[in-house]
Amino acid sequence: MIEDSDGKTYKLEISFGSTSYKLSEADNLEEMLRKADYKMYENKKLKRVSR
């Protein structure tokens, strides 16, 4: 959860396919984005290319 200057809280989550990362599961936002970016790269690399 992230709290803004007005005291409102927001839940931050990044989803890619069936994988999702919540801010509470990572050390910080940068780490969460790095994990999601790696997962997208990994999934793209594993896709079959039809020719």
Secondary structure, DSSP 8 states (H G I E B T S, - for coil): -EE-TTS-EE--EEEETTEEEEGGGSSSHHHHHHHHHHHHHHHHHHS----
